[in-house]
Amino acid sequence: MQSGKMTISQAAKREWPAKLSKVLCLLVIPGMLIGLVTSLHFMDYFRDGLLQSFSGAPVQQQEHDIHVHMLGSREYQSFHHKMPDDELLWRASMVPQRPGKIPIPRTPKVAFMFLTVGPLPLAPLWERFFHGHQKLFNIYVHSLPAFEPDEAPSSVFFGRHIPSQEAKWGDISMCDAERRLLANALLDYDNERFVLLSETCAPLWNFTFSYNYLIKSHYSFIGVFDDPGPFGRGRYNEHMLPEVTLQQWRKGAQWFEVNRELAIYIISDMKYYPKFQEFCRPACYVDEHYIPTMMYIEFAAQLANRSLTAVDWSRGGSHPGIYGHHDAQQYLNRIRGDQGCMYNAEPGHICFLFARKFAPNSLGPLLQHSSF
């Protein structure tokens, strides 16, 4: 062959790399696509199976549950769960760590927590109090486990009973019940203030006034005082050291109102609870000392040092006076009268939002003379 002309063999050699590249492209690219699609399906299947095995719920429901738990939980999470106390307290203690304002729409609510033995004899009065304000409150009821509620579906108390355990007066189980109520209420991120009430409590003012009083307060309302006598410091046990000294020992009413920060601390506490559980037993009544002492040590500057629930100790004895059909209204008027106290560091004349103890037969007069 002449030097200027290419042989057939040489031409084939030059075309071979190009043809090979085309073949490889035809094989590799579809293979990569098939592998990618297969991997995505496998990952999706694995994720679905993992989430469903963890919760027992379909993945779409589980994803939604995670979302609402962080941003404002579903009602069933608070009322139909079967969590033991340690899991409940752990879940409720979770706090967002990112600083700044909450980046989601949120209307602050008041959690009304009723610690009861059984029925709520003053429920019709509370129904009237709550009427028309459903978007501003949540209700939680802790009764004895054997009690079977029978509220009508139209009642604000219907379906509001949390999983409960037996609670005894003066016993650590009473504090357990209080923490159980707080923990259930904390699962709803809209709850900002938390009020502990009993079945003998009655509201003194209408809902709007009470709501604003609580939401606008810079302080939490816990009765905290130093009682030097036998029923105060006389109940102190030196085994409380070093967590609690005699000078830090405080007493107060069981019926408290706290903001969200203090509520989280109460249910998260593992520093003071074991001491009170072991060393505050009758005649040391733990429900009168545990929370007041702990709050005084940790949050003294955030306390109003008074309870919002009025009681009458003027009759003497180990329990406050009980008011019934004939004297309930007189007692209510007296409590509503001009009182001297501080509200947001300024002098105020309304010191109580609730009062106790009202007997079941006081319902008629209370309804007749209620101002809401």
C-alpha positions in Angstrom: 0.0 0.0 0.0 1.0 3.6 -0.6 2.0 5.6 2.5 -0.9 8.2 2.0 -3.6 5.5 2.1 -4.9 3.8 5.3 -5.2 0.0 5.3 -8.5 -1.7 6.4 -6.7 -3.0 9.4 -5.6 0.4 10.5 -9.1 1.9 10.1 -10.6 -0.9 12.2 -8.2 -0.2 14.9 -9.1 3.4 15.0 -12.9 2.8 15.1 -12.6 0.1 17.8 -12.2 2.5 20.9 -15.2 4.6 19.8 -17.4 1.5 19.4 -16.3 0.1 22.7 -17.2 3.4 24.5 -20.7 3.3 23.0 -21.2 -0.3 24.2 -20.0 0.5 27.7 -22.3 3.6 27.8 -25.2 1.4 26.8 -24.4 -1.1 29.5 -23.2 1.2 32.4 -25.8 4.0 32.3 -28.9 1.7 32.5 -27.1 -0.3 35.2 -26.5 2.7 37.2 -30.2 3.8 36.9 -31.4 0.3 37.8 -29.1 0.3 40.9 -30.2 3.8 42.0 -33.9 2.9 41.7 -33.3 -0.4 43.5 -31.4 1.4 46.3 -34.1 4.0 46.8 -36.8 1.3 47.0 -34.7 -0.6 49.5 -34.1 2.4 51.6 -37.8 3.4 51.6 -38.8 -0.2 52.5 -36.2 -0.3 55.3 -37.3 3.0 56.7 -41.0 2.1 56.6 -40.3 -1.2 58.2 -38.1 0.3 60.9 -40.6 3.0 61.8 -43.5 0.7 61.7 -41.8 -1.9 63.9 -40.9 0.9 66.4 -44.4 2.3 66.7 -46.8 -0.3 65.4 -48.3 2.4 63.2 -48.1 3.0 59.4 -45.1 5.2 58.5 -47.3 8.1 57.4 -49.0 8.2 60.8 -45.7 7.8 62.6 -44.1 10.7 60.8 -47.1 12.8 61.7 -47.0 11.7 65.3 -43.3 12.8 65.6 -44.2 16.2 64.1 -47.1 16.8 66.4 -45.2 15.6 69.5 -42.6 18.2 68.9 -44.9 21.1 67.9 -48.1 20.4 69.8 -49.2 16.8 70.6 -52.3 15.1 69.6 -54.9 14.5 72.3 -54.5 10.8 72.3 -50.9 11.1 73.2 -51.9 12.7 76.5 -55.0 10.7 77.4 -54.8 7.2 75.8 -51.1 6.3 76.2 -50.0 3.4 78.3 -46.6 4.8 79.2 -45.2 4.0 82.7 -44.3 7.0 84.8 -40.5 6.9 84.0 -41.2 7.1 80.2 -43.9 9.7 80.6 -41.6 12.0 82.7 -38.8 11.5 80.2 -40.8 12.4 77.2 -42.4 15.4 78.9 -39.0 16.7 80.0 -37.8 17.3 76.4 -37.1 21.0 75.8 -36.2 22.7 72.6 -32.6 24.0 72.8 -32.6 26.5 69.9 -32.7 30.1 71.2 -35.1 32.7 70.0 -38.9 32.9 69.6 -40.9 29.8 68.7 -41.1 29.7 64.9 -44.6 28.2 64.7 -48.1 29.7 65.3 -49.0 29.1 68.9 -51.7 30.4 71.3 -50.7 29.9 74.9 -53.1 27.9 76.9 -53.8 27.3 80.6 -53.7 23.7 81.8 -56.3 23.1 84.5 -55.3 20.0 86.4 -57.8 18.4 88.7 -56.5 16.0 91.4 -59.6 14.2 92.6 -60.7 11.1 94.4 -63.6 10.5 92.1 -66.4 12.6 90.6 -66.4 16.4 90.2 -69.5 17.6 92.1 -68.9 21.2 91.0 -68.5 20.3 87.3 -71.6 22.4 86.2 -70.0 25.5 87.7 -66.8 24.8 85.9 -68.7 24.1 82.7 -70.1 27.6 82.9 -66.7 29.0 83.6 -65.0 27.4 80.6 -67.9 27.9 78.1 -66.8 29.7 74.9 -63.1 29.6 75.6 -62.1 26.1 74.3 -59.1 27.4 72.4 -57.5 28.9 75.5 -57.4 25.9 77.9 -56.9 22.2 78.4 -58.3 20.0 81.2 -56.5 17.1 82.9 -58.2 14.9 85.6 -56.3 12.5 87.8 -58.7 10.3 89.9 -58.3 7.0 91.6 -57.8 4.2 89.2 -61.0 2.4 90.2 -63.2 5.4 89.4 -65.1 5.2 86.2 -66.1 8.6 84.8 -69.5 9.1 83.3 -69.5 12.6 81.9 -71.7 13.3 78.9 -69.9 13.6 75.6 -70.8 17.3 75.6 -69.0 18.0 78.8 -65.6 19.8 78.9 -64.5 17.0 81.2 -65.4 14.2 78.8 -62.4 12.1 77.9 -60.0 14.2 80.0 -59.0 11.6 82.6 -55.3 10.7 82.4 -53.9 7.2 83.3 -53.7 7.3 87.0 -52.4 5.5 90.1 -53.5 5.6 93.7 -52.6 8.8 95.6 -52.7 9.1 99.4 -52.8 12.3 101.4 -49.4 13.2 103.0 -47.6 10.4 101.0 -45.1 10.7 98.1 -47.8 9.1 95.9 -49.6 12.5 96.1 -46.5 14.2 94.6 -46.3 11.4 92.0 -49.9 12.3 91.0 -49.1 16.0 90.7 -46.0 15.2 88.5 -48.2 12.8 86.4 -50.6 15.6 85.7 -47.9 18.1 84.9 -46.2 15.6 82.6 -49.4 14.8 80.6 -50.0 18.5 80.3 -46.5 19.2 79.1 -47.0 16.9 76.2 -49.1 19.6 74.6 -46.7 22.4 73.7 -49.4 25.0 73.7 -49.8 24.7 77.5 -47.9 27.6 79.1 -49.4 27.9 82.6 -50.4 24.9 84.9 -52.9 25.2 87.7 -53.4 22.4 90.3 -57.0 22.1 91.6 -59.1 19.7 93.6 -62.7 18.6 93.3 -63.7 21.1 96.1 -62.3 24.1 94.2 -64.4 26.8 92.7 -63.5 29.7 90.4 -63.9 33.2 91.8 -63.8 35.2 88.6 -64.8 34.7 84.9 -62.5 32.9 82.5 -61.2 35.9 80.6 -60.0 37.7 83.8 -58.4 34.5 85.2 -56.7 33.7 81.9 -55.2 37.1 81.5 -54.1 37.1 85.2 -52.1 33.9 84.6 -50.7 34.5 81.2 -49.5 38.0 81.9 -47.9 37.1 85.2 -44.1 37.3 85.5 -44.2 35.0 88.5 -45.4 31.5 89.4 -47.8 31.2 92.4 -46.5 28.8 95.0 -47.1 29.3 98.7 -43.6 29.3 100.3 -42.9 30.2 103.9 -40.5 29.4 106.7 -42.4 27.9 109.7 -40.1 27.8 112.7 -42.5 25.7 114.7 -43.0 21.9 115.1 -45.1 21.7 112.0 -42.5 23.4 109.8 -38.8 23.2 110.7 -39.8 20.5 113.3 -40.4 18.1 110.4 -36.9 18.6 108.9 -34.7 15.5 108.9 -30.9 16.0 108.9 -30.6 13.2 106.3 -31.8 15.8 103.8 -28.3 17.2 103.7 -26.5 18.3 101.6 -29.3 18.9 99.1 -31.5 20.7 101.7 -30.4 22.5 104.8 -32.6 23.5 107.7 -32.4 27.1 106.7 -33.7 26.2 103.2 -36.6 24.0 104.5 -40.0 25.5 103.5 -43.7 24.8 103.8 -46.6 25.7 101.5 -50.0 24.9 100.2 -50.3 22.0 97.9 -52.3 23.9 95.3 -49.8 25.6 93.0 -49.7 27.4 89.7 -46.5 27.4 87.7 -45.2 28.4 84.3 -43.8 25.9 81.7 -40.2 26.3 82.8 -40.9 25.4 86.5 -43.3 22.6 85.4 -40.5 21.0 83.4 -38.1 21.3 86.3 -40.6 19.6 88.7 -41.2 16.6 86.5 -37.4 16.3 85.6 -36.2 16.5 89.2 -34.0 13.6 90.4 -32.0 15.6 92.9 -34.6 16.4 95.6 -37.2 13.7 95.0 -35.3 10.8 96.4 -34.5 12.7 99.6 -38.1 13.6 100.2 -39.3 10.1 99.2 -37.0 8.5 101.9 -36.8 11.1 104.6 -40.1 13.1 104.6 -42.8 10.7 105.9 -45.6 11.3 108.4 -45.5 13.4 110.5 -43.6 15.1 107.7 -46.2 15.5 104.9 -44.3 15.6 101.7 -47.0 17.4 99.6 -46.6 20.4 101.9 -42.8 20.5 101.7 -41.3 18.9 98.5 -42.3 21.5 95.8 -42.2 24.6 98.1 -38.7 23.7 99.3 -37.3 22.8 95.9 -38.8 25.8 94.2 -37.4 28.1 97.0 -33.9 26.7 96.5 -33.9 26.8 92.7 -36.3 29.5 91.6 -36.9 31.9 94.6 -36.8 35.0 92.4 -39.5 33.6 90.1 -42.1 33.0 92.9 -44.9 35.2 94.0 -44.7 33.4 97.4 -48.5 32.9 97.6 -51.1 30.5 96.3 -54.0 31.5 94.0 -56.3 29.2 95.9 -57.9 30.5 99.0 -58.7 28.3 102.0 -60.0 29.0 105.5 -58.0 27.8 108.4 -59.8 29.9 111.0 -61.9 27.0 112.2 -58.8 25.1 113.5 -57.8 21.5 112.9 -55.6 19.7 110.4 -57.9 20.5 107.5 -59.4 23.8 106.2 -63.0 24.6 106.7 -65.7 23.2 104.4 -68.5 25.4 103.1 -71.9 24.1 102.0 -75.3 25.2 101.0 -75.9 27.7 103.8 -72.5 29.5 104.0 -70.8 29.0 100.6 -71.9 32.3 99.2 -70.9 34.3 102.3 -67.4 32.7 102.2 -67.2 33.4 98.4 -68.0 37.1 98.9 -65.4 37.4 101.6 -62.7 35.9 99.5 -63.7 38.2 96.6 -63.4 41.2 98.8 -60.5 43.6 98.6 -57.3 41.9 99.4 -53.7 43.2 99.6 -51.0 41.5 97.6 -48.4 42.1 95.0 -49.0 41.3 91.3 -46.0 41.6 88.9 -44.1 43.6 91.7 -46.9 46.1 92.0 -49.6 46.4 94.7 -52.8 44.6 93.8 -56.2 44.0 95.3 -57.1 40.6 93.7 -55.1 37.9 95.2 -57.1 34.7 94.6 -58.6 33.2 91.5 -60.0 30.0 93.2 -61.2 28.9 96.6 -61.8 25.7 98.5 -63.3 23.7 100.2 -66.8 23.6 98.9 -69.1 20.7 99.7 -71.2 19.2 96.9 -74.4 20.8 98.2 -72.9 24.3 97.7 -73.4 23.9 93.9 -76.8 25.5 93.9 -75.8 28.8 95.6 -72.6 29.0 93.6 -74.4 28.7 90.3 -77.0 31.2 91.4 -74.5 33.8 92.3 -71.7 33.2 89.9 -70.5 36.2 87.9 -69.7 34.4 84.7 
